[in-house]
Amino acid sequence: MVVGMTQMRKRKVVIRQLSALEALGGVTNICSDKTGTLTQGKMITRKVWIPSSGIYTVNGAEEASDPTTGYVSFSTSASNAEMVSQDSNIDEKADASSEVLSEKTSEVARKTPEVTSALESFLESTALCNLATVRYDEQKHRWQTVGDPTEISLQVFAHRFQFGKRTLEEQHGWSQLAEYGFDSGIKRMSVVYTNTSNSKTFVFTKGAVERILDLCTTVVGPDDAKSQLLTQSTKDLVLNQMNHLAEQGLRVMAIARRPITDFPTQSTITYPREEVEKGLTLLGLAGLYDPPRLETKDAVSECTTAGIKVHMLTGDHPATASAIARDVGILPSQPSTTQSTSALVKTAAEFDGMDDSQIDALPSLPLVIARCAPNTKTRMIAALHRRHAFAAMTGDGVNDAPSLQAADVGIAMGQAGSDVAKGAADIVLTDDNFASIVNAISEGRRMFDNIQKFVLHLLTSNVGEVVLLIVGLGMQDEAGFSVFPLSPLSILWINMLTSSFPAFGLGKEKAGSQIMKRPPHDTKKGVFTLQIIVDMIVYGLLMGALTLLTFVTIVYGPGGGDLGFDCNRSYGESCHTVFRARAAVFAELTFLILISAWEFKSLRRSMFALDPATSKASKFPFFQDVYSNKFLFFAVVIGAASVFPAVYIPGLNTDVFKHVGIGWEWGIVFAGLVIYVMGVEGWKAVKRWAGLLDDGMGITVENETKGQV
């Protein structure tokens, strides 16, 4: 476990609960947030739609925090077709290299478009209803930002027009009176500002389009002073524009405001939120693009290969979530005939609107849940548990703590996560990267496999020794005392030195190339699976039988059955045969335990073809495979070399280990070693051929049925 935790730390994962080390290898479902985990968390405001005005598009922006990169173009057209043609490929790299916009857009100028009264109101709202800071560091000669990525992107957009929050407060006379923080339940935040230059006070609000639209009664007109009534047709137009922005993978937010005249200047207690956030005027929509991490698609693909389903639980619009989910491979590009898009993607309202029996009746749980609230995550974990899934859940906010505790493996974000979320989680990602979760699962599987190998190696040697010593009690000398096939110090030597270091080496074994190509192990069975128990008995009996046969062959063959007198205490002329037999048994048992360490590098594959990757590259990859774990390799080599001093050093052999040097007996020792290897290889071949005791260690996901949760 110490080795496992060290490896986890190197792969950007901090373990808070030791139980999570073993649990990670059994994860069947991952419920992940989108922003900052599947995506880069570096948002750029790509499009801004002002009703009755047009579309502002940010082109060629290469740095999310730098308002001076790229340029803003303006189109007076607001039709959906023209929106799509103007930016059919939202990918940042393609956008940066593109020099030609749609012919249907108005003439594009590289200079910043004129700030109209409607745009000015929009910029003031985005800059003031915002907790992020954007500033240029004169010493480091670069832009620095602090805050949530969503708010940073809006603040950067305002800075493109010289309408940053600091500028508005210091030069335009705006002063904050109150703040109503973002609430994940209602998905919006508001601030109240007063302007000392004209004594006007405004409520500025931003949030999810559907939630803001329900609070609006008017929409901004061409002239900011003349707002228009928000009719049903106008509302439909707004929702239509939102859908088209979301389908391009943009996170869409609505910006609104209203004047307020009776707001108290000292406290918000007497002015509840419900009285502030009403009668708003819709100023426009902002489309934010958060590109997926480059490694996310490969990580999701690796999860699929490993039999793990990935679910995206996000607060974004369903169309935005679906677009990103398709980009990273969570959703298929073309749903199958048996799986409609509505079954794969649901909103939190739809999911929470079903009771447990209705959720359990679904053929499969949705892969994407949009507009997700914290309680939705908890219900998702409960639904997975009812389907006997072993689930991991990511979270970063205070409200995510219940779902992190409810999950089998709670995963908190180290950079963006709150202290409460980190305290409730089992592991913490230091880089907030989804790929690190996959790395942690791979490491968890490796560690679980190595624990099984470690346990199997130690218990097999113990079973072999028990068989040898218990049966050996039946051989008695002329005085009626049982003659030990091994002296007590020889047994201690084998257990403490010969067996321990190879077992430790198995604990440091690297992950095989197939480790993420097989299904998760059953966490209910634990380490002692049926395969481990049966292997321990088979290999232990074989080991004990061969060493016992060696002792009997030497004593009752050339030795004529002479067990001497009092050979357990000291060496005498009558004990010469027994001491030679003990030396052969000592050497053979040592070699069998050492060769078992190499055999147990894989529970099912041959020692001579341990890894499919090296087997394809070489006709005889044995030496490459056994040398890949240098600690184990030298533990076996040094352990084997230590046999000869113990057998041949005078005094040490007769007085300590109760045996003497041997000659022709080496032939029996190595014959037993060959038979043991053949027996282990034969048992592995039978398991592979008949599919016996297959607990998921020897099959790949491609060979499994597709009926997953």
N, C-alpha and C positions, 0 to 999 in steps of 0.2 A: 504493500500500500504506500509505503514511503517512496518507492520508485515511481509508482503511478502518479502520486501527487506532484513529484518533481517534473515528470514529463508533461503533466497537465499545465503546470505553471509556464513551461517553455512554449506551450501552444495557446497561451493567452487565456487560460482558464484557472480560476482560483477555487479550490474545493473548501467549502465551509462545513460540510457534513461528510464524514468518512463513508457513511452508508451509500452516498451518491456515487462513489467510485464503482461499486458493483452494479448499482441500479442503472447507470448510464448504458451499459451494454444491452439491457433488456428493453430499451425504449422502442415502442412501436409507432407512436404518433408524436409529432412536434407541433405545438401551437405557438406560432411566432407572430410578433408584431411586424409591421412593414417598415415604418420610418426608422432609419438608422440601423436596422438589423438586416433586413433583406436589401434595403437601399443604402445609399451612401450617407444619408442624413445631411446632404449639402444641397439645400433647395435653392432654386432660382425661379423668380417670378417671370414666367415666359410670356404670359398673355394677360392683358387686362381689358375687360369689356365694359365700356361705359354706355348705358342705355341712351338711345337717341343721339349718340355721338360716334362711336366706332371702336376699333380694336387697336390696342397698343401692343406691339410684339417686340420682345427683346431678342436680338439676333447676335450670334457670335460671342456670347458671354462665356468666357473660359474659366473664370474664377467666381465661385458663388459669393464670396465676401467682398469683391471688388466692383464698385459701381461704375468704374471708369472703363471696364472692358466691354466690348461689344457696342451695339448701338440700338436705339429704339426706333422702330418704324410705326407709322400710323396708317390705318385704313379706315375710310369713312364707311365702308361696307360692313354690314353686320349680319349678312345671311350665312346660314350654316354651311352651304356649299363652299362659299368663299373662305370661311374659317378653316375648313378642312384642307382646301387647296393651298391656302397660304402656308400651312405648316403640316404637311402630310407626314413628315418624319420628324418627330420631336426629339430624336436622339441628339445629344449635345454636340457630338463630333460632326455629325452630318450638318447640323445647323450652323456650326462655326465655319465649315468649308463652303456653305452655300452662298452664292453671290446673286442669285436670281430668285425673286419672289413671284407669286402668281400674277398673271397678266390682269386678273380682275381686281387686284388691289390698286389703291391709288399710288401715285408716285412716291417712292421711298427716298427720303433724304437721310444722309448719315448724321446730320445734325439733329439734336434733340427736338422733338415736336413742340409746338407752342403749347403753353399751359393754359388751357381754357378754365373757365370758372368751375365747370363740372369736374375736370381733372384735378383742379386745385383742392376741391372738397374731398375728393377720393384720396389724394396724397396726404392731406392733413389727417384724415381718419386713420389711414394705415400707419402713419408715423407716430401719432399720439396714442392710439389704442395698441400699444406695443411696449413690451418690456425689454426688448433687445437693444444693444448699443452697437453702433458701427463707427469706427474712427480710424484715421490714418496715423500710423506710428511714424513720426519723423525720424526716429533713431534707426528703426529697423527697415524703414522705407517700404512698408507694406500695410495693407488694410487689416485691421483686427476686429473681430466680432465677439460678442458675448451674448448668450441667450439661446432660446429655442430656435432650431433651424427654420421653422415656419415663420416666426416673427423676424428673424434675420433677413430672410428673402424679401419680405415686404418692406423692411426698413431700408435695405439696399436699393430696392426699386424707387422708394421716395428720394433717396440720396441722388439718384440719377437726374432728378429735376431740382436739386438743391432744396429739398423739402424734408431734410432729416429732422428727427425729433429734437435734437439739441438746438438746431437752427430755429425751429419754430418756437421753442421755449425762450431762447435768449434774444432773438431778433424780432419775432412776430408777436410777443406778449402773451403767449399761451402759458397757463399755470394750472396744474392738476388739483382738483378738489377731492376726487374719490376714485377708487378702483374697485370693480367687481370682477374678481379673478376668474380665470377659465374654470368651468365646471364640466367634467366629462359627462355628467348626466344630461345637461342641457346643451353642451357643445358650443359655448360662446363665452366671450368676455366683453366687458364694457368699462369705459372710463368716463369721468366727467371732467371737462376742462372749461376754464373761463378765459376770456381774452381781455386783458387789461386795457388794450387800445380802444376797443369798442364796447366793452362791458357786456359782451354776449357770452352765454354759457351754452355748451353743447354736450350731448351724450354721444360718444363714439362707440360703435359696436362692431365686432367682427366674429365670424363663426361659420358653422355649417349652413349651406345655402337654405335648406328646407327650414331650419330653425329660425334663421334671420328673416326669411320671407314671411313667416307666420306673424312676425312682429311689425311688419311694414304696412303702412297705409298709402304711402305715396312713393313715387320713383322720380329720380332726378331728371330734369328736362335739359334741353340744349343750353338753356340759361339757368344757372344754378338757383337763381332767385325764384324761378317759376317751376315748382315741382308739379308732377302730373299724378292724377289719381291712379293707384295700382289696381287696375281692372283684372278680371280673370284672363283676358287675352294677353295682357302684359305679363301676368304671372306665368302663363304658359310659355311665352317667349323667353322669359328668364330661365325657366326650367329646361327649355330646349337648348339654350346656349350652354347651360351647366352640363347637360348630358354630352354635348359635342366636345366640350373641353375635357370632360372626364374620360371620354373614350380614347383620347390621345394620351392617356396616362397622367393627366394633370390633376393635382389635388386642388379642388375648387373651393374657394371661400368667398363669402358675401361680406361686403362692407356697407355699413349704414350709419346714419346719425340722425339726431333731431335736436332742435333748440329746447332749452328748459329754462324756466324763469324763476321757479320757487325752490331751487335746490339749496339746502343749508350749507354753509361754508365750513362748519366745524365737525360734523359727524354724519355718518351714513346710517345710523341706527334709526332715525326717524324717517328715513326715505328708503323703503325696501326696494329690492332689486326689481320686483314685478312692476313697480310704479315708474321705474327708470326706463326699463327696456320695453317700451310700447310706443305705438304711433311713430315708428321710425320711417325715414326716407331712404330707400335703397339707392346707393351711390354707384354700385357696379360689382363685378365679379373679378376675382384674381385667380389665375391658373398657375399653380406652382409645380415645377418639375423636380422630382427627386430621382436621379438615375439609379438603377439597380447596381449593386456592387458587382464588379467584374467577376468575382469568384462565386457569386450566389447561384448562378444557373448550374454550374458544375457541382456545387454542394447539394442542391436540390436533386439533381440527377443521381448523385451518389446515394442520397437517402432512398430514392426509389429503388435503386439496385439493391440496397441493403434491406428492403422490405419495410421501410419506414415511410409513413404518410406525413406530408407536411401540410398544415392548415394555416392560413393567413387570417389573423383576427386584427382588424384595423378600424380606425375611426373614419376612414376615407369613404367617399361616395362609392357605390357598388361598381360603377363603370370604371372609375380610377383603379380600384382594387383589382378588378378583373383584368385590366390592361397590364398592370404590373405583374400580376400572377401568371399571365400567359408569357410575359417576357422572361420570367425566371424559371418557368417550367412547372409551376404548381398546378396550373390549369392546362389541359391539352389545347393545342391550337384549334383543333376541331373536335368538339364533344362527340362521343360515340352515340349510336342510336339508342342505347339503353340509359344514357346519362345526358339529360338536358342541362342547359346552362342554369336554369332556375333551381335545379337540384344541387348543383355544385356551388352556386353562389347564393347566399341569402343575406338579408339585412338583419341587424340585431332585433328589429321590431318583429320580423317574421319568425325568427328563431325563438325569441322570448315569448312570442304569442302562442307557441305550442306547449302543451303540457308534456310531461315525461313520457307518457305512453305514445303520444304522437311522434315525438323525437325518436323513440325506440323503434317505431314502425317504419322509419325511413330506411330505404335500402342501404344507404351509406350517409355518413354525416357530411355536411357541406365542407368543401375545401377552403372556401373563402366566406368570412362573415364580415360584412361592412357595417359602418356606423356602430361599431362595437362599443359596448359599455363594460365596466368592470364586472358587473354581475353576469354578463353574457359569458365572460371567460370562465367563471365558476360553473355555470350550467354546462358549458362545453366539456369541462373536465369531468363533471358528474356523468354526462352522457357517454363519454369514452370509457369511464370505469364500469358503467352498466354493460358495456360491450366487451368487458374484460381486456381492455387495452391498457398499456403501460405508458402514461403520457408525460411529456415534458412541456412546460409552459414558460414563456418569457414574459417579463414585465419590468417596468421602470418606475411607475408612479406609486404614490402612497396607496391609492385605491386598488392596486394590483396585488397587494399583500395577501388577501384571502385566496385568490386563485393560485398564487405561488405556493402557498401552504397546502392547498388542496391537491395540487399536482404531485405525481410521484417524484418528479425531479423539477424543482423550481429554479429558474434561471434568471438572474437579475443582470441588468446592464451596469458595467463598472463606470462608464463615463457619464451617461445620461441618467442613470438610475438614482432614485432617492435612497437615503439611508434605511428607511422603513422597508423598501423592497429588497435591499441587500440583506437586511436582517432576517427576512422571511424566506429567502432563497437558500437552496442547497449549494449552488455554484454561482460564481460571478464571472462574467465575461469582461476581461479588461479592455477589449477593443470593440465591444458591442456588435460583433460580426457574426452573422448566421453561420458562416463557414467554421467558426470556432466551435459552435455547437456540434457540428458534424465531426470535427477533430476530437472533441471530448467523447463523443459516442464511440468513435474508433478506438480511442485510448481505453475507454471503459471495457469494450469487448476484449481488447488485448490483455488487460489486467485480469479480467474474469477467466479467460482461457489460461493464463499463466498460473493463476491460483489453482485451477484444476490440475494442471500439469505438475505443479509443486506438490499438491496433496497426493496425487496418484503415485508420484515417484517415492515419496516417503512411506506411504502405506504399503506399496508393493514390496519394498525391501523389508518392512516389518512383518508382513505376511510370510514372505520367504523365510525369514529367520525363525518365526514361530513354528512353521512346518518342520524346518530342519531340527530345531532344538527339542520340540515336543516329541516327535517321532524318534529322535536320537536317544531319548531317555530309555527306550526299550532295549538298547544295547548295553549289556552289563559285563563287567570284568569278572575275574575268578573269585573276587571277594563279594560279588553281588552288588557292587556300586555301578550306577549308570555312568557311562563314559561320554563326556561332552564332545560333540563334533567340532565345537569352537569353544575356546576359552572365554571367560567373562571379559577380559581386557581386549580380546580380538573383536568381540561384539561391540564394545564401547568404541574402539578405534573405528570400526566400520560406520557406526551410527553418527559419531561426532565429526569425523574428518572426511571419510570417504563419501558418505551419503549427503551430508549437509551442503557442501559447496556446490555440487551439481544441482541440488534442489534450488539453491539461491540463484544459480545461473538460469534455471528455467523461469524464475520470477522476473528475470531481465530480458526474456525472449522478445524479439521484435514482432510486430504485427505481420502476419502473412498477407500475401497479395489477395487472398480470398476473404479476408475478414469482413469487408464491407460488401461482399457479394452473397452473403447468406442471411437468412432471417434472424431476428433478435432471439436470444435464448429465453427460455421460460423462467421468469423470476421466481415463480412459486416453487420450483424444484431446487433452486439454490445450487451450490457447488457440487453436492453429492447427487449427481444424476445417476440414472440406472447404468449408463455406459461406464461411468467412473467406478461404480461399485463392482460391476461384472469384470471390467478390465483388471481391477485390483486383485480380485480373486483368481482370475485366470493366470495373470502374470506372476502373482505371488506363489500360487501352487506350482507353476512351472519352474520358478526359481528355486523353491524349496525342494522340489523333487529332484532336480538336476544336481544340486549340491549334496543332497542326501545320497543319491546314487553314486556320486564320486567318492564319498566317504566309505560306503559299503563296498564298492568295487576294489578300492585299495586295501581295505582291511580284510575283507573276506575273499579276495582274489589272491594276489601274491602273498598277502600276509597270513593266509590260512585261518583267518578268524581270530587271531591272537589279539585280545584287547588289553593285555598287560595287567599291571597291578598298580593301583593308586596313581593312574596317569593324569588325574585332574589336578594333582598337587605338585608333582615334580617329575623330572625326566630320569628314566632308568632304562637299562638295556631292554627290558620287556616292553617298554613304551615306544620303541623306535617306530614301529609300524603305525601306531595311533598318531604319533607326532607328525609323521610324513603325511598321513591322511588329513590331519588338521591343516597343515600348510597348504595342501591342494584345495581344500574347501575354502580356506581363507582367501586364497588368490582367486578362485573361481567366483565366489560370492562378490568379492570386490569388483571384478571385471563385469559381472552381470549387472550390478547396480550402476556402474559407470556407463555401460552401453545402453542401459535403460534410459538414461538422461537424454541421449541422442534419439532413441526410439520415441520417447514421449514428447519430442518437439512437435509432433502431430499425432493426434489420437487415432487417426484413420488412414493417413497417407503413409506410404512406405518411407523408411528412413533413407532410402536411396533416391527418392524423388519427393522431397518434402514440400517444395514450393512449385506450383505449376509454372510460374514465371521463369524460374531458373531451369526447370525441366525442359522447357521449349528452347531455351538458349543453349543448352549443353546436353550431350548424350549421357553424361555421367556427372550430375551436379552434386554428388555426395559431399565432396570436400568443400565446395563453395558454400553449401547449406550449413554444414556443421561449423565452419569457421566464421560464419556471419555473426554468431554470438561468441565473441572472443573470451568472455569470462567463463562461459560454460565449456568452451573448447579446452582452455588451459586447466580448468578444474578437473576435467576428465583425464587429460594427458598427465598432469601432475599426480592425480589420484592413482592412475595406473602405474606410474613410475615408483610410487611410494610402496608398492607391494614388495618389490625386490629387496630393499633394505630390511623390511620387517621379516622377510623369510630367511635371509642369509646372514645377517649380522650376528656373530656368535654372542651368546649371552642374552641379547635382546630377544632372539627367537625362542630359545629354550626356557629361559627364566621368566620372561614377561608374557609372550604370546603362546607358550606351551606348544611349539612346533619346531621342526628342524628343516634344513634345506632339502629341496627335492630335485629330482632329475627327470626320469621318464614320466613322472606324474604330470608334467606340463602338457603332455599330449592329451590326457583326460580333461585337463582344465580347458584347453582351447577347443576340444571337441564339444564340451558342454556349452561353451560360449557360442559356437556355431549353431548348435541345436536350439539354444535359447533364441538367437536372432531369427532362425527359421520359424520357430514357434510363434514369436511375436508377429513376424511378417505374415505368417499364415493366418493368424487370428484377425489381423487387420484386413487381409484380403477377403476373408469370409464375411466380415462386417460390411465391406464395400459391396461385395457381390450380392449378398442377400439383403442388404439394407437394414441390418440388425442394429439396434440400439442407437438409431440416428436421431439425436436430439437437436438437430439443426447445425451440427458442427461440420457435416460433410456434404451438405446440399447447398445449392445456390438458389437465389430467388427465382431465377428463370425456370427452375424445375418445379417450383411450387405452384399451387393453384393460386389464382388471382383474387380469391375471396378474402380481402382484407377489410378491416374496419373502415 
